[in-house]
Amino acid sequence: MSTTTIATHPQRSALRWAVSDILTMARRNLLALFRIPTALVFAVIQPVMFVLLFRYVFGGEIQIPGTVYVNYLIPGILVQTTIFGAVGTAIGLAEDLQRGLIERFRALPMARMAVLGGRTVSDLARNVLVVVIITGVGLLVGFRPHGGIVAIVQACLLMLLFAYCLSWGFAYVGLAAPNSETAQAMTFPLIFPLTFASAVFVQVKTMPWWLRPFANNQPVTQAADAVRGLMLGHPHGNSTWITMLWSIGAIAVLGPLATRRYRRAA
């Protein structure tokens, strides 16, 4: 065995065990989710209610040039749903911290990133399931994507990446909050302006002039435009690349912040 192989073997072994620890923690979180199915039910019910509300109550008054409103709506709902799903990272970590589980995990011989990595990966997996369900609901209420299978898969991967990167910011919130109720309350003023003052439900040009600069340039609008353009086969400018840049920037900044906060957690 060469010197280079000997030198790199411990690094590969450490990486393998870190990935294994992350997957173990993710499995633990998913098992807890399915053992308390009401949490998953509520995660699905809220976006379904938004779909039905805007499709059948408000949708008749909203006109979108070039397409029917349901085709405009569903991609936006999908983006909103994945962001709301990422909020579960904050709530789950706050619950673990409140119950003293974080302290126990820190005492175990596991990779230091396993708790945060496992939580974000499990919430990503939950988001995948919810996206599949809401897409099915959208098809039932008249959503008809025309972008092709490849473009639809790209749209789903893009929104999941975007939500996953944001979940690291919510991880910081969860570790900073004293309990899950406070964590949920802390996330509300963060996601409310991003999701509702955006192109998720309506076109930005219909908003007041003073709100348009924020709505046009904030990350959720870019994500919604990119996902909508891919799914419907419509031109969407540089929204895909801008969303990817927002995602990379978010995880580059929020990941280290969450990690540093975890190291200080009791």
Secondary structure, DSSP 8 states (H G I E B T S, - for coil): --HHHHHHHHHHHHHHHHHHHHHHHHHHHHHHHHHSHHHHHHHHHHHHHHHHHIIIIIGGG---TTS-HHHHHHHHHHHHHHHHHHHHHHHHHHHHHHTTHHHHHHHSSS-TTHHHHHHHHHHHHHHHHHHHHHHHHHHHTT----S-HHHHHHHHHHHHHHHHHHHHHHHHHHHHSSSHHHHHHHHHHHHHHHHHSSTTTS-GGGS-TTTHHHHHHSHHHHHHHHHHHHHHT---TTHHHHHHHHHHHHHHHHHHHHHHHHHH--
